């Protein structure tokens, strides 16, 4: 609902209505004595599915209408809609490794261990209604890929659990019979929205927070072209890995030298804001589908049950610690993600996706204007030691083995150019690299002696007593997983912390 007076003081103001913001708004407003305001720059289509665009509801494709930048480089894609990335992503939910929790708990303390986070992981799975892949959604290609993984000696594992090591399996899905079940549906249904202590304000772009003497005194937003100020006791930034550091920097919280360049007065000098961008790069190896595969995929599409992928392999590169994994190997077949093919023809291939990259990029402001596009450099495969290139090459070797398996080679052959991906030079790999769309790290948590830490283990921003950041940006390292389920669990956990 829309508040009649934005300047009315709230107990908590949540800046950003993405995955984390939806969780926070629902959980924090459970206490009727606490007033909560949720601000979202994009559209709120409401609690009823029939009011939502079909493109957003269709779990078989990746919609690109409700985003910040149309026709931008793929690594820049980010949702601008209530529900955030859960409205535009592939509906996959996986979990990372014990190594992830070890990294996070070193930075944030014992609440980040696997046992401590388990109840929040389970709460997120239940609230989102995550489900196993139904049998009818496996295409001929997906079934063959499962057989190929077994042929290569991989064991079946639970992809949505921290248990186990390398293996093959299927993700949990936030989709039902082709309907994308996003975080707004799961957490902000009609009953939650009816709470008198919860205000949801869409079309509200966050400009900056007014920070004085170590406290936020108000947040300036733009609604319908008009500037207004929201006041609260506590402010939680949940604008995502690109948006959250931008809000902090526009508020004078960030690297002092960069803030000076954009004419922003430094309130808190935090060099780590925007400085440790991590995203998961990948290389797609195209294959040529046989006529039989094309025919089978066409029949599956005609029945409304064609999904480009319903399985994956988590694998270990030559550089990965024993018992863990640092790669996702993802065989896909269906309509092309980019471009088009003639009717009855489909794109097939296998991606090697690096889950634990060493490279670090950055997010910066181009100006102090909140409407200006951000300067985003993911710096894929750029680490000086060459770890990421070497790990991707390990992944490409697995891709080659998988493509040569008896189960898959009968359905797809080498691409027409006949140039093996593993033979590409380092620069050619960098030229072909794509993204898994799982950026983290730009407001990373860390210990008091970490000069690049932005928040502590409870997501409190250094030097600001009533400001927190709760989203993927606070993860200091990428999980060996898709980020949606971890972010849901993190928001559940930190909402619990805020309630206390």
FENTAPE-V153770 format. One record per backbone hydrogen bond with DSSP energy under -0.5 kcal/mol. CO is the residue of the C=O (numbers start at 1). NH is the residue of the N-H. Records with the same first field share a line. If there is no record, write none. Layout:
BEGIN
CO->NH, NH
END
This chain:
BEGIN
1->200
5->8
6->231
10->233
11->234
12->37
13->15, 236
14->16, 39
15->238
17->83
18->22
19->23
20->24
21->25
22->26
23->27
24->28
25->29
27->30
28->31
30->32
31->34
35->11, 12
36->199
37->14, 39
38->201
39->16
40->204
42->203
43->45, 82
47->49
48->51
49->52
53->56, 57
54->58
57->59, 180
58->61
61->63
65->67
66->80
69->72
73->76
74->77
78->68
80->43
81->84
83->86
84->87
85->88, 89
91->174
93->172
97->101
98->102
99->103
100->104
101->105
102->106
103->107
104->108
105->109
109->112
110->113
113->117
114->118
117->120, 121
118->122
119->123
120->124
121->125
122->126
123->127
124->128
125->129, 130
126->129
131->173
134->137
135->138
137->139
139->143
140->144
141->145
142->146
143->147
144->148
145->149
146->150
147->151
148->152
149->154
150->153
155->168
157->159
158->161
159->95
167->314
168->157
169->312
170->159
172->93
173->131
174->181
176->179
178->59, 180
179->176, 181
180->182
182->186
183->187
184->188
189->193
190->194
192->195
195->198
197->36
199->38, 201
200->202
201->40
203->205, 224
205->207, 222
208->220
209->211
210->212, 217, 218
212->215
214->465
215->212, 217
218->210
219->230
220->207, 208
221->228
222->205
223->226
226->223
228->221
230->219
231->10
234->13
235->468
236->15, 238
237->470
238->18
239->243
240->244
242->246
243->247
244->248
245->249
246->250
247->251
248->253
249->252
252->254, 267, 268
254->270
255->259
256->260
257->261
258->262
259->262, 264
260->263
265->267
268->254, 270
269->271
270->273
272->275, 276
274->363
277->361
278->440
279->281
280->436
281->354
282->434
283->285, 352
284->286
285->350
286->415
287->289, 348
288->413
290->294
291->295
292->296
293->297
294->298
295->299
296->300
297->301
298->302
299->303
300->305
301->304
305->307
308->333
312->169
313->315, 329
314->167
315->326, 327
317->320
321->324
326->355, 356
327->315
328->330, 353
329->313, 331
330->351
332->349
334->347
342->345
347->334
348->287
349->332
350->285
351->330, 353
352->283
353->328, 355
361->277
362->377
364->375
369->372
374->376
375->364
377->362
379->382
383->386
386->390
387->391
388->392
389->393
390->394
391->395
392->396
393->397
394->398
395->399
396->400
397->401
398->402
399->403
400->404
402->405
405->409
406->410
408->411, 412
411->290
413->288
415->418
418->420
420->423
421->424
425->429
426->430
427->431
428->432
429->433
434->282
440->278
441->444
442->274
444->454, 455
447->450
449->451
450->453
454->462
455->446
456->459
459->469
460->456
461->464
464->467
466->235
467->461
468->237
471->474
472->441, 475
473->443
474->445
479->481
482->486
483->487
484->488
485->489
486->490
487->491
488->492
489->493
490->494
491->495
492->496
493->497
494->498
495->499
496->500
END
